[in-house]
Amino acid sequence: MASVTYTAQSPIAGQIFTCPRCQREHAYPRVEQKPIRCECGWWYTNVGHHHLVEEFKPRIGGHTG
Ligand SMILES: [Zn+2]
């Protein structure tokens, strides 16, 4: 039996952000880039200084403002 080799071949480079609501994993949002729009309805925006702003924006009517 060959030994198991673990290769760091994650499709998401760098940090991973896990949604605290639904535990989905996302690429960590970068400052001044698009916020994470989690499928559970929560948005996470990186405002700098390792601080994330979270907003709940349920998909109602399909208008995202
Ligand atoms: Zn979520």
N, CA, C, O and the ligand as a Tripos MOL2 file, in Angstrom:
@<TRIPOS>MOLECULE
protein
  261   259    66     0     0
PROTEIN
NO_CHARGES

@<TRIPOS>ATOM
      1 N           0.8410   -1.2020    0.0000 N.3       1 MET1
      2 CA          0.0000    0.0000    0.0000 C.3       1 MET1
      3 C           0.8740    1.2490    0.0000 C.2       1 MET1
      4 O           1.7640    1.4070    0.8350 O.2       1 MET1
      5 N           0.6050    2.1050   -0.9290 N.am      2 ALA2
      6 CA          1.3360    3.3630   -0.9640 C.3       2 ALA2
      7 C           0.7970    4.2820    0.1230 C.2       2 ALA2
      8 O          -0.3820    4.2470    0.4750 O.2       2 ALA2
      9 N           1.6760    5.0830    0.6250 N.am      3 SER3
     10 CA          1.2300    6.0230    1.6370 C.3       3 SER3
     11 C           0.3560    7.1000    1.0030 C.2       3 SER3
     12 O           0.5030    7.4490   -0.1680 O.2       3 SER3
     13 N          -0.5300    7.5970    1.7980 N.am      4 VAL4
     14 CA         -1.4390    8.6190    1.2980 C.3       4 VAL4
     15 C          -0.7430    9.9680    1.2890 C.2       4 VAL4
     16 O          -0.1550   10.3900    2.2850 O.2       4 VAL4
     17 N          -0.8200   10.6260    0.1650 N.am      5 THR5
     18 CA         -0.2220   11.9530    0.0630 C.3       5 THR5
     19 C          -1.3280   12.9900   -0.0320 C.2       5 THR5
     20 O          -2.2170   12.9110   -0.8800 O.2       5 THR5
     21 N          -1.2470   13.9270    0.8280 N.am      6 TYR6
     22 CA         -2.2380   14.9850    0.8090 C.3       6 TYR6
     23 C          -1.7190   16.1630    0.0010 C.2       6 TYR6
     24 O          -0.6700   16.7300    0.3090 O.2       6 TYR6
     25 N          -2.4430   16.5140   -1.0100 N.am      7 THR7
     26 CA         -2.0480   17.6680   -1.8000 C.3       7 THR7
     27 C          -3.0030   18.8160   -1.5310 C.2       7 THR7
     28 O          -4.2240   18.6590   -1.5520 O.2       7 THR7
     29 N          -2.4280   19.9450   -1.2830 N.am      8 ALA8
     30 CA         -3.2430   21.1300   -1.0270 C.3       8 ALA8
     31 C          -3.7780   21.6500   -2.3510 C.2       8 ALA8
     32 O          -3.2020   22.5500   -2.9630 O.2       8 ALA8
     33 N          -4.8430   21.0920   -2.7640 N.am      9 GLN9
     34 CA         -5.3730   21.4530   -4.0730 C.3       9 GLN9
     35 C          -6.8010   21.9870   -3.9100 C.2       9 GLN9
     36 O          -7.7250   21.5760   -4.6130 O.2       9 GLN9
     37 N          -6.9410   22.8780   -2.9990 N.am     10 SER10
     38 CA         -8.2590   23.4670   -2.7750 C.3      10 SER10
     39 C          -8.6290   24.4070   -3.8990 C.2      10 SER10
     40 O          -7.7840   25.1760   -4.3580 O.2      10 SER10
     41 N          -9.8500   24.3670   -4.3470 N.am     11 PRO11
     42 CA        -10.2740   25.3200   -5.3780 C.3      11 PRO11
     43 C         -10.3330   26.7430   -4.8590 C.2      11 PRO11
     44 O         -10.3640   27.6930   -5.6410 O.2      11 PRO11
     45 N         -10.3490   26.8910   -3.5860 N.am     12 ILE12
     46 CA        -10.3890   28.2070   -2.9790 C.3      12 ILE12
     47 C          -9.0120   28.5130   -2.4100 C.2      12 ILE12
     48 O          -8.5600   27.8840   -1.4540 O.2      12 ILE12
     49 N          -8.3610   29.4890   -3.0160 N.am     13 ALA13
     50 CA         -7.0280   29.8420   -2.5540 C.3      13 ALA13
     51 C          -7.1170   30.7780   -1.3720 C.2      13 ALA13
     52 O          -8.0100   31.6210   -1.2900 O.2      13 ALA13
     53 N          -6.2070   30.6210   -0.4860 N.am     14 GLY14
     54 CA         -6.1750   31.5240    0.6540 C.3      14 GLY14
     55 C          -7.1800   31.1420    1.7170 C.2      14 GLY14
     56 O          -7.5060   29.9720    1.9180 O.2      14 GLY14
     57 N          -7.6520   32.1600    2.3800 N.am     15 GLN15
     58 CA         -8.5230   31.9260    3.5080 C.3      15 GLN15
     59 C          -9.9040   31.4650    3.0840 C.2      15 GLN15
     60 O         -10.3870   31.7850    1.9970 O.2      15 GLN15
     61 N         -10.5010   30.7350    3.9360 N.am     16 ILE16
     62 CA        -11.8650   30.2830    3.7090 C.3      16 ILE16
     63 C         -12.7420   30.8440    4.8090 C.2      16 ILE16
     64 O         -12.3940   30.8200    5.9890 O.2      16 ILE16
     65 N         -13.8570   31.3350    4.3970 N.am     17 PHE17
     66 CA        -14.8270   31.8540    5.3510 C.3      17 PHE17
     67 C         -15.9900   30.8760    5.4210 C.2      17 PHE17
     68 O         -16.5710   30.5070    4.4010 O.2      17 PHE17
     69 N         -16.3140   30.4720    6.6150 N.am     18 THR18
     70 CA        -17.4310   29.5650    6.7910 C.3      18 THR18
     71 C         -18.6150   30.3350    7.3460 C.2      18 THR18
     72 O         -18.5200   30.9740    8.3940 O.2      18 THR18
     73 N         -19.7210   30.2670    6.6380 N.am     19 CYS19
     74 CA        -20.9160   30.9670    7.0850 C.3      19 CYS19
     75 C         -21.3680   30.3960    8.4310 C.2      19 CYS19
     76 O         -21.5810   29.1910    8.5600 O.2      19 CYS19
     77 N         -21.5120   31.2660    9.4250 N.am     20 PRO20
     78 CA        -21.9140   30.7830   10.7430 C.3      20 PRO20
     79 C         -23.3620   30.3120   10.7880 C.2      20 PRO20
     80 O         -23.7630   29.6080   11.7140 O.2      20 PRO20
     81 N         -24.1310   30.6960    9.7990 N.am     21 ARG21
     82 CA        -25.5410   30.3090    9.7850 C.3      21 ARG21
     83 C         -25.7590   28.9260    9.2040 C.2      21 ARG21
     84 O         -26.5380   28.1320    9.7310 O.2      21 ARG21
     85 N         -25.0610   28.6470    8.1110 N.am     22 CYS22
     86 CA        -25.3570   27.4060    7.4120 C.3      22 CYS22
     87 C         -24.1180   26.5470    7.1940 C.2      22 CYS22
     88 O         -24.2050   25.4450    6.6520 O.2      22 CYS22
     89 N         -22.9810   27.0490    7.6130 N.am     23 GLN23
     90 CA        -21.7260   26.3050    7.5550 C.3      23 GLN23
     91 C         -21.2150   26.0940    6.1350 C.2      23 GLN23
     92 O         -20.3280   25.2700    5.9130 O.2      23 GLN23
     93 N         -21.7650   26.8270    5.1760 N.am     24 ARG24
     94 CA        -21.2150   26.7540    3.8290 C.3      24 ARG24
     95 C         -19.8580   27.4470    3.8040 C.2      24 ARG24
     96 O         -19.6180   28.4030    4.5420 O.2      24 ARG24
     97 N         -18.9900   26.9560    2.9560 N.am     25 GLU25
     98 CA        -17.6680   27.5440    2.8580 C.3      25 GLU25
     99 C         -17.5760   28.4430    1.6310 C.2      25 GLU25
    100 O         -18.0750   28.1180    0.5530 O.2      25 GLU25
    101 N         -16.9290   29.5700    1.8300 N.am     26 HIS26
    102 CA        -16.7470   30.5370    0.7440 C.3      26 HIS26
    103 C         -15.3090   31.0160    0.7660 C.2      26 HIS26
    104 O         -14.6060   30.9000    1.7700 O.2      26 HIS26
    105 N         -14.8870   31.5590   -0.3720 N.am     27 ALA27
    106 CA        -13.6140   32.2620   -0.3680 C.3      27 ALA27
    107 C         -13.7630   33.4930    0.5130 C.2      27 ALA27
    108 O         -14.7900   34.1710    0.4720 O.2      27 ALA27
    109 N         -12.7640   33.7740    1.2910 N.am     28 TYR28
    110 CA        -12.8510   34.9020    2.2000 C.3      28 TYR28
    111 C         -13.0010   36.1950    1.4080 C.2      28 TYR28
    112 O         -12.2310   36.4450    0.4800 O.2      28 TYR28
    113 N         -13.9770   37.0140    1.7620 N.am     29 PRO29
    114 CA        -14.1990   38.2390    1.0000 C.3      29 PRO29
    115 C         -13.0320   39.2070    1.1670 C.2      29 PRO29
    116 O         -12.4910   39.3780    2.2600 O.2      29 PRO29
    117 N         -12.6650   39.8300    0.0610 N.am     30 ARG30
    118 CA        -11.5750   40.7960    0.1250 C.3      30 ARG30
    119 C         -12.1300   42.2090    0.2660 C.2      30 ARG30
    120 O         -13.2670   42.5040   -0.1030 O.2      30 ARG30
    121 N         -11.2840   43.0590    0.8140 N.am     31 VAL31
    122 CA        -11.7180   44.4310    1.0350 C.3      31 VAL31
    123 C         -12.0740   45.0820   -0.3000 C.2      31 VAL31
    124 O         -11.3590   44.9450   -1.2930 O.2      31 VAL31
    125 N         -13.1760   45.7780   -0.2900 N.am     32 GLU32
    126 CA        -13.6460   46.5260   -1.4480 C.3      32 GLU32
    127 C         -13.9280   45.6390   -2.6550 C.2      32 GLU32
    128 O         -13.8960   46.0950   -3.7980 O.2      32 GLU32
    129 N         -14.1980   44.4040   -2.3900 N.am     33 GLN33
    130 CA        -14.6740   43.5480   -3.4660 C.3      33 GLN33
    131 C         -16.0950   43.1110   -3.1390 C.2      33 GLN33
    132 O         -16.6530   43.4470   -2.0940 O.2      33 GLN33
    133 N         -16.6510   42.3560   -4.0640 N.am     34 LYS34
    134 CA        -18.0230   41.9400   -3.8760 C.3      34 LYS34
    135 C         -18.1880   41.1520   -2.5820 C.2      34 LYS34
    136 O         -17.3540   40.3180   -2.2290 O.2      34 LYS34
    137 N         -19.2650   41.4310   -1.9000 N.am     35 PRO35
    138 CA        -19.5020   40.6770   -0.6700 C.3      35 PRO35
    139 C         -19.8750   39.2370   -0.9850 C.2      35 PRO35
    140 O         -20.3210   38.9090   -2.0840 O.2      35 PRO35
    141 N         -19.6820   38.4130   -0.0100 N.am     36 ILE36
    142 CA        -20.1600   37.0410   -0.1230 C.3      36 ILE36
    143 C         -21.6790   37.0680   -0.0530 C.2      36 ILE36
    144 O         -22.2680   37.6910    0.8300 O.2      36 ILE36
    145 N         -22.2770   36.4010   -0.9710 N.am     37 ARG37
    146 CA        -23.7340   36.2640   -0.9040 C.3      37 ARG37
    147 C         -24.0230   34.8050   -0.6430 C.2      37 ARG37
    148 O         -24.0250   33.9720   -1.5500 O.2      37 ARG37
    149 N         -24.2650   34.5240    0.6040 N.am     38 CYS38
    150 CA        -24.4790   33.1350    0.9560 C.3      38 CYS38
    151 C         -25.8810   32.6940    0.5390 C.2      38 CYS38
    152 O         -26.8190   33.4900    0.4880 O.2      38 CYS38
    153 N         -25.9850   31.4350    0.2520 N.am     39 GLU39
    154 CA        -27.2650   30.9000   -0.2020 C.3      39 GLU39
    155 C         -28.3310   30.9230    0.8860 C.2      39 GLU39
    156 O         -29.5180   30.7710    0.5950 O.2      39 GLU39
    157 N         -27.9250   31.1070    2.1150 N.am     40 CYS40
    158 CA        -28.8910   31.1530    3.2000 C.3      40 CYS40
    159 C         -29.5010   32.5460    3.3440 C.2      40 CYS40
    160 O         -30.3960   32.7510    4.1630 O.2      40 CYS40
    161 N         -29.0110   33.5150    2.5400 N.am     41 GLY41
    162 CA        -29.5950   34.8480    2.5500 C.3      41 GLY41
    163 C         -28.7450   35.8950    3.2420 C.2      41 GLY41
    164 O         -29.0790   37.0800    3.2130 O.2      41 GLY41
    165 N         -27.6590   35.4820    3.8590 N.am     42 TRP42
    166 CA        -26.7890   36.4390    4.5390 C.3      42 TRP42
    167 C         -25.6710   36.8790    3.6150 C.2      42 TRP42
    168 O         -25.0940   36.0830    2.8730 O.2      42 TRP42
    169 N         -25.3830   38.1750    3.6810 N.am     43 TRP43
    170 CA        -24.2850   38.7370    2.9230 C.3      43 TRP43
    171 C         -23.1920   39.1450    3.8950 C.2      43 TRP43
    172 O         -23.4560   39.6180    5.0000 O.2      43 TRP43
    173 N         -21.9660   38.9480    3.4550 N.am     44 TYR44
    174 CA        -20.8230   39.2930    4.2980 C.3      44 TYR44
    175 C         -19.8750   40.1730    3.5010 C.2      44 TYR44
    176 O         -19.3740   39.7820    2.4470 O.2      44 TYR44
    177 N         -19.6420   41.3600    4.0230 N.am     45 THR45
    178 CA        -18.7790   42.3090    3.3380 C.3      45 THR45
    179 C         -17.5560   42.6000    4.1920 C.2      45 THR45
    180 O         -17.6550   42.8870    5.3850 O.2      45 THR45
    181 N         -16.4120   42.5170    3.5490 N.am     46 ASN46
    182 CA        -15.1780   42.8270    4.2440 C.3      46 ASN46
    183 C         -14.9500   44.3370    4.1930 C.2      46 ASN46
    184 O         -14.7410   44.9030    3.1210 O.2      46 ASN46
    185 N         -14.9900   44.9670    5.3290 N.am     47 VAL47
    186 CA        -14.8150   46.4230    5.3840 C.3      47 VAL47
    187 C         -13.4160   46.8040    5.8450 C.2      47 VAL47
    188 O         -13.1410   47.9650    6.1500 O.2      47 VAL47
    189 N         -12.5600   45.8300    5.8890 N.am     48 GLY48
    190 CA        -11.1910   46.1010    6.2780 C.3      48 GLY48
    191 C         -10.9290   45.7730    7.7430 C.2      48 GLY48
    192 O         -11.8490   45.5740    8.5350 O.2      48 GLY48
    193 N          -9.6470   45.7250    8.0710 N.am     49 HIS49
    194 CA         -9.2500   45.4480    9.4460 C.3      49 HIS49
    195 C          -9.8200   44.1190    9.9460 C.2      49 HIS49
    196 O         -10.1400   43.9610   11.1240 O.2      49 HIS49
    197 N          -9.9340   43.1840    9.0260 N.am     50 HIS50
    198 CA        -10.4240   41.8480    9.3480 C.3      50 HIS50
    199 C         -11.8180   41.8910    9.9550 C.2      50 HIS50
    200 O         -12.1830   41.0540   10.7810 O.2      50 HIS50
    201 N         -12.5790   42.8750    9.5300 N.am     51 HIS51
    202 CA        -13.9180   43.0060   10.0690 C.3      51 HIS51
    203 C         -14.9340   42.7510    8.9680 C.2      51 HIS51
    204 O         -14.8710   43.3410    7.8890 O.2      51 HIS51
    205 N         -15.8470   41.8830    9.2560 N.am     52 LEU52
    206 CA        -16.8960   41.5800    8.2990 C.3      52 LEU52
    207 C         -18.2140   42.1820    8.7560 C.2      52 LEU52
    208 O         -18.5960   42.0800    9.9220 O.2      52 LEU52
    209 N         -18.8940   42.8070    7.8160 N.am     53 VAL53
    210 CA        -20.2370   43.2880    8.0910 C.3      53 VAL53
    211 C         -21.2100   42.2780    7.5210 C.2      53 VAL53
    212 O         -21.0860   41.8590    6.3700 O.2      53 VAL53
    213 N         -22.1530   41.8990    8.3130 N.am     54 GLU54
    214 CA        -23.1220   40.9210    7.8510 C.3      54 GLU54
    215 C         -24.4980   41.5520    7.7400 C.2      54 GLU54
    216 O         -24.9290   42.3190    8.6010 O.2      54 GLU54
    217 N         -25.1610   41.2100    6.6730 N.am     55 GLU55
    218 CA        -26.5010   41.7340    6.4290 C.3      55 GLU55
    219 C         -27.3750   40.5960    5.9550 C.2      55 GLU55
    220 O         -26.9280   39.7200    5.2140 O.2      55 GLU55
    221 N         -28.5950   40.6140    6.3760 N.am     56 PHE56
    222 CA        -29.5300   39.5990    5.9060 C.3      56 PHE56
    223 C         -30.3670   40.1840    4.7920 C.2      56 PHE56
    224 O         -31.1420   41.1180    5.0000 O.2      56 PHE56
    225 N         -30.2030   39.6280    3.6160 N.am     57 LYS57
    226 CA        -30.9430   40.1060    2.4450 C.3      57 LYS57
    227 C         -31.6520   38.9350    1.7840 C.2      57 LYS57
    228 O         -31.1490   38.3480    0.8270 O.2      57 LYS57
    229 N         -32.8060   38.6100    2.2980 N.am     58 PRO58
    230 CA        -33.5370   37.4950    1.7110 C.3      58 PRO58
    231 C         -33.9580   37.8140    0.2960 C.2      58 PRO58
    232 O         -34.2300   38.9650   -0.0460 O.2      58 PRO58
    233 N         -34.0050   36.8130   -0.4940 N.am     59 ARG59
    234 CA        -34.3840   37.0080   -1.8860 C.3      59 ARG59
    235 C         -35.8880   37.1520   -2.0040 C.2      59 ARG59
    236 O         -36.6150   36.1680   -2.1410 O.2      59 ARG59
    237 N         -36.3380   38.3840   -1.9480 N.am     60 ILE60
    238 CA        -37.7660   38.6300   -2.0930 C.3      60 ILE60
    239 C         -37.9620   39.4600   -3.3510 C.2      60 ILE60
    240 O         -37.4640   40.5830   -3.4340 O.2      60 ILE60
    241 N         -38.6610   38.9370   -4.3010 N.am     61 GLY61
    242 CA        -38.9550   39.6670   -5.5090 C.3      61 GLY61
    243 C         -37.7920   39.7590   -6.4880 C.2      61 GLY61
    244 O         -37.9290   40.3230   -7.5730 O.2      61 GLY61
    245 N         -36.6790   39.2170   -6.1120 N.am     62 GLY62
    246 CA        -35.5510   39.1730   -7.0030 C.3      62 GLY62
    247 C         -34.8230   40.4920   -7.1550 C.2      62 GLY62
    248 O         -33.8900   40.5940   -7.9520 O.2      62 GLY62
    249 N         -35.2300   41.5000   -6.4110 N.am     63 HIS63
    250 CA        -34.5510   42.7810   -6.5100 C.3      63 HIS63
    251 C         -33.5010   42.8810   -5.4070 C.2      63 HIS63
    252 O         -33.8170   42.7740   -4.2220 O.2      63 HIS63
    253 N         -32.2710   43.0840   -5.8050 N.am     64 THR64
    254 CA        -31.2070   43.0840   -4.8200 C.3      64 THR64
    255 C         -30.7160   44.4850   -4.4960 C.2      64 THR64
    256 O         -29.8020   44.6420   -3.6870 O.2      64 THR64
    257 N         -31.3090   45.5140   -5.1160 N.am     65 GLY65
    258 CA        -30.9110   46.8610   -4.8180 C.3      65 GLY65
    259 C         -29.5150   47.1570   -5.2780 C.2      65 GLY65
    260 O         -29.0290   48.2730   -5.0950 O.2      65 GLY65
    261 ZN        -24.9690   30.8010    4.8980 Zn       66 ZN66
@<TRIPOS>BOND
     1     1     2 1
     2     2     3 1
     3     3     4 2
     4     3     5 am
     5     5     6 1
     6     6     7 1
     7     7     8 2
     8     7     9 am
     9     9    10 1
    10    10    11 1
    11    11    12 2
    12    11    13 am
    13    13    14 1
    14    14    15 1
    15    15    16 2
    16    15    17 am
    17    17    18 1
    18    18    19 1
    19    19    20 2
    20    19    21 am
    21    21    22 1
    22    22    23 1
    23    23    24 2
    24    23    25 am
    25    25    26 1
    26    26    27 1
    27    27    28 2
    28    27    29 am
    29    29    30 1
    30    30    31 1
    31    31    32 2
    32    31    33 am
    33    33    34 1
    34    34    35 1
    35    35    36 2
    36    35    37 am
    37    37    38 1
    38    38    39 1
    39    39    40 2
    40    39    41 am
    41    41    42 1
    42    42    43 1
    43    43    44 2
    44    43    45 am
    45    45    46 1
    46    46    47 1
    47    47    48 2
    48    47    49 am
    49    49    50 1
    50    50    51 1
    51    51    52 2
    52    51    53 am
    53    53    54 1
    54    54    55 1
    55    55    56 2
    56    55    57 am
    57    57    58 1
    58    58    59 1
    59    59    60 2
    60    59    61 am
    61    61    62 1
    62    62    63 1
    63    63    64 2
    64    63    65 am
    65    65    66 1
    66    66    67 1
    67    67    68 2
    68    67    69 am
    69    69    70 1
    70    70    71 1
    71    71    72 2
    72    71    73 am
    73    73    74 1
    74    74    75 1
    75    75    76 2
    76    75    77 am
    77    77    78 1
    78    78    79 1
    79    79    80 2
    80    79    81 am
    81    81    82 1
    82    82    83 1
    83    83    84 2
    84    83    85 am
    85    85    86 1
    86    86    87 1
    87    87    88 2
    88    87    89 am
    89    89    90 1
    90    90    91 1
    91    91    92 2
    92    91    93 am
    93    93    94 1
    94    94    95 1
    95    95    96 2
    96    95    97 am
    97    97    98 1
    98    98    99 1
    99    99   100 2
   100    99   101 am
   101   101   102 1
   102   102   103 1
   103   103   104 2
   104   103   105 am
   105   105   106 1
   106   106   107 1
   107   107   108 2
   108   107   109 am
   109   109   110 1
   110   110   111 1
   111   111   112 2
   112   111   113 am
   113   113   114 1
   114   114   115 1
   115   115   116 2
   116   115   117 am
   117   117   118 1
   118   118   119 1
   119   119   120 2
   120   119   121 am
   121   121   122 1
   122   122   123 1
   123   123   124 2
   124   123   125 am
   125   125   126 1
   126   126   127 1
   127   127   128 2
   128   127   129 am
   129   129   130 1
   130   130   131 1
   131   131   132 2
   132   131   133 am
   133   133   134 1
   134   134   135 1
   135   135   136 2
   136   135   137 am
   137   137   138 1
   138   138   139 1
   139   139   140 2
   140   139   141 am
   141   141   142 1
   142   142   143 1
   143   143   144 2
   144   143   145 am
   145   145   146 1
   146   146   147 1
   147   147   148 2
   148   147   149 am
   149   149   150 1
   150   150   151 1
   151   151   152 2
   152   151   153 am
   153   153   154 1
   154   154   155 1
   155   155   156 2
   156   155   157 am
   157   157   158 1
   158   158   159 1
   159   159   160 2
   160   159   161 am
   161   161   162 1
   162   162   163 1
   163   163   164 2
   164   163   165 am
   165   165   166 1
   166   166   167 1
   167   167   168 2
   168   167   169 am
   169   169   170 1
   170   170   171 1
   171   171   172 2
   172   171   173 am
   173   173   174 1
   174   174   175 1
   175   175   176 2
   176   175   177 am
   177   177   178 1
   178   178   179 1
   179   179   180 2
   180   179   181 am
   181   181   182 1
   182   182   183 1
   183   183   184 2
   184   183   185 am
   185   185   186 1
   186   186   187 1
   187   187   188 2
   188   187   189 am
   189   189   190 1
   190   190   191 1
   191   191   192 2
   192   191   193 am
   193   193   194 1
   194   194   195 1
   195   195   196 2
   196   195   197 am
   197   197   198 1
   198   198   199 1
   199   199   200 2
   200   199   201 am
   201   201   202 1
   202   202   203 1
   203   203   204 2
   204   203   205 am
   205   205   206 1
   206   206   207 1
   207   207   208 2
   208   207   209 am
   209   209   210 1
   210   210   211 1
   211   211   212 2
   212   211   213 am
   213   213   214 1
   214   214   215 1
   215   215   216 2
   216   215   217 am
   217   217   218 1
   218   218   219 1
   219   219   220 2
   220   219   221 am
   221   221   222 1
   222   222   223 1
   223   223   224 2
   224   223   225 am
   225   225   226 1
   226   226   227 1
   227   227   228 2
   228   227   229 am
   229   229   230 1
   230   230   231 1
   231   231   232 2
   232   231   233 am
   233   233   234 1
   234   234   235 1
   235   235   236 2
   236   235   237 am
   237   237   238 1
   238   238   239 1
   239   239   240 2
   240   239   241 am
   241   241   242 1
   242   242   243 1
   243   243   244 2
   244   243   245 am
   245   245   246 1
   246   246   247 1
   247   247   248 2
   248   247   249 am
   249   249   250 1
   250   250   251 1
   251   251   252 2
   252   251   253 am
   253   253   254 1
   254   254   255 1
   255   255   256 2
   256   255   257 am
   257   257   258 1
   258   258   259 1
   259   259   260 2
@<TRIPOS>SUBSTRUCTURE
     1 MET1         2 RESIDUE 1 A MET
     2 ALA2         6 RESIDUE 1 A ALA
     3 SER3        10 RESIDUE 1 A SER
     4 VAL4        14 RESIDUE 1 A VAL
     5 THR5        18 RESIDUE 1 A THR
     6 TYR6        22 RESIDUE 1 A TYR
     7 THR7        26 RESIDUE 1 A THR
     8 ALA8        30 RESIDUE 1 A ALA
     9 GLN9        34 RESIDUE 1 A GLN
    10 SER10       38 RESIDUE 1 A SER
    11 PRO11       42 RESIDUE 1 A PRO
    12 ILE12       46 RESIDUE 1 A ILE
    13 ALA13       50 RESIDUE 1 A ALA
    14 GLY14       54 RESIDUE 1 A GLY
    15 GLN15       58 RESIDUE 1 A GLN
    16 ILE16       62 RESIDUE 1 A ILE
    17 PHE17       66 RESIDUE 1 A PHE
    18 THR18       70 RESIDUE 1 A THR
    19 CYS19       74 RESIDUE 1 A CYS
    20 PRO20       78 RESIDUE 1 A PRO
    21 ARG21       82 RESIDUE 1 A ARG
    22 CYS22       86 RESIDUE 1 A CYS
    23 GLN23       90 RESIDUE 1 A GLN
    24 ARG24       94 RESIDUE 1 A ARG
    25 GLU25       98 RESIDUE 1 A GLU
    26 HIS26      102 RESIDUE 1 A HIS
    27 ALA27      106 RESIDUE 1 A ALA
    28 TYR28      110 RESIDUE 1 A TYR
    29 PRO29      114 RESIDUE 1 A PRO
    30 ARG30      118 RESIDUE 1 A ARG
    31 VAL31      122 RESIDUE 1 A VAL
    32 GLU32      126 RESIDUE 1 A GLU
    33 GLN33      130 RESIDUE 1 A GLN
    34 LYS34      134 RESIDUE 1 A LYS
    35 PRO35      138 RESIDUE 1 A PRO
    36 ILE36      142 RESIDUE 1 A ILE
    37 ARG37      146 RESIDUE 1 A ARG
    38 CYS38      150 RESIDUE 1 A CYS
    39 GLU39      154 RESIDUE 1 A GLU
    40 CYS40      158 RESIDUE 1 A CYS
    41 GLY41      162 RESIDUE 1 A GLY
    42 TRP42      166 RESIDUE 1 A TRP
    43 TRP43      170 RESIDUE 1 A TRP
    44 TYR44      174 RESIDUE 1 A TYR
    45 THR45      178 RESIDUE 1 A THR
    46 ASN46      182 RESIDUE 1 A ASN
    47 VAL47      186 RESIDUE 1 A VAL
    48 GLY48      190 RESIDUE 1 A GLY
    49 HIS49      194 RESIDUE 1 A HIS
    50 HIS50      198 RESIDUE 1 A HIS
    51 HIS51      202 RESIDUE 1 A HIS
    52 LEU52      206 RESIDUE 1 A LEU
    53 VAL53      210 RESIDUE 1 A VAL
    54 GLU54      214 RESIDUE 1 A GLU
    55 GLU55      218 RESIDUE 1 A GLU
    56 PHE56      222 RESIDUE 1 A PHE
    57 LYS57      226 RESIDUE 1 A LYS
    58 PRO58      230 RESIDUE 1 A PRO
    59 ARG59      234 RESIDUE 1 A ARG
    60 ILE60      238 RESIDUE 1 A ILE
    61 GLY61      242 RESIDUE 1 A GLY
    62 GLY62      246 RESIDUE 1 A GLY
    63 HIS63      250 RESIDUE 1 A HIS
    64 THR64      254 RESIDUE 1 A THR
    65 GLY65      258 RESIDUE 1 A GLY
    66 ZN66       261 GROUP 0 **** ****
